[in-house]
Amino acid sequence: MKLFLREQKTLILVYLTQLAVITLVYRLDGGSAVSVSLYADILSTCLLIAYLGFRYISNRTFYERMTARPSTLDETGGPSQDTPLAESLRGLLTHQFRLYKNDLHSYRHKLEEHIHFINQWVHGMKTPLSVIHLIIQDKDGPPFTAIGDELDRLKKGLETVLYTARLDTFEHDFYVERLELQTVLRRITSEQKRLFIRSRVYPSIMVEDNIVVTSDEKWLSFVLTQIITNAVRYTVKEGAVIHLTGYILNNRVVLDIRDEGVGIPPGDLPRVFDPYFTGVNGRNFQESTGMGLYLVKQICTKLGHEVSINSEVGKGSTVRIVF
């Protein structure tokens, strides 16, 4: 009703002006016909009310459709209407929605093709990396050690690209199972031994016996690898220790990964899980991309795990995962 009155505001103003002019004409005529002018005003007002009532009743569904907000995109067109104006609006909205769905389908198809290409490309790049690794694994000397380190960086970069591309299709690519936390941690630290040796940093695993978590091993391994890589990267002191501690707290499994690194400034801490945010440390350590902790947060959320981080500048950081 409010929308209808706003639309007819100009007509009502014109009518009131016309009414004032007619009354003035009667008054200028000598003022002897007050009852006649009043009768004319009342008659004219009744005709206006009748006209407005007819307009509102005939187009009520149109105004109701204009003020209602659809809860889903499928309701954009709304139900079938009785009047030509309302039916034309419904047809317009339905046609626009059909065009939108076609465009959306086209973009989604292009995105799926792009993700498929990235997956194929990453898997294609893994093969030559594996071959190079096999060629140099029995070689000794600084050049081959440097090649091995760069291969590790390439492998981690490809894994980041692959998991970033798969994040939107997470629901189609995970398998939940019960995992022994200590076994998972030992396997991951063993895979990262070259990183620990190169940085002269050592892992310390302290997990209570028989702790089992429910998660996806592949996605969880990627999360833990990202956290451990960050912990080692931002630890500049030789001989430092990365502490991986698993325990039960309030009937839930908790994993703390604590480093002895440079720590995170308080101003950067609330934004560490934002995409592409590198902060102060990212400017000092050039390998930072700002995507590692973002992926950690997104994957943990999808897996149903809670992740948080505490840090103190100069003393290190602790990433906590609650299963």
URJONOR-V357331 format. One record per run of one state. SS is the DSSP state (@ for helix, = for strand, . for the rest). FROM is the first residue (numbers start at 1). LEN is the number of residues. Records with the same first field share a line. If there is no record, write none. Layout:
SS: FROM-LEN / FROM-LEN
This chain:
.: 1-1 / 8-1 / 29-5 / 59-1 / 68-5 / 76-8 / 137-5 / 173-4 / 192-1 / 200-2 / 208-4 / 216-1 / 234-7 / 250-2 / 259-7 / 270-9 / 285-7 / 304-2 / 313-3 / 323-1
@: 2-6 / 9-20 / 34-25 / 60-8 / 73-3 / 84-53 / 142-31 / 181-11 / 193-7 / 217-17 / 266-4 / 279-6 / 292-12
=: 177-4 / 202-6 / 212-4 / 241-9 / 252-7 / 306-7 / 316-7
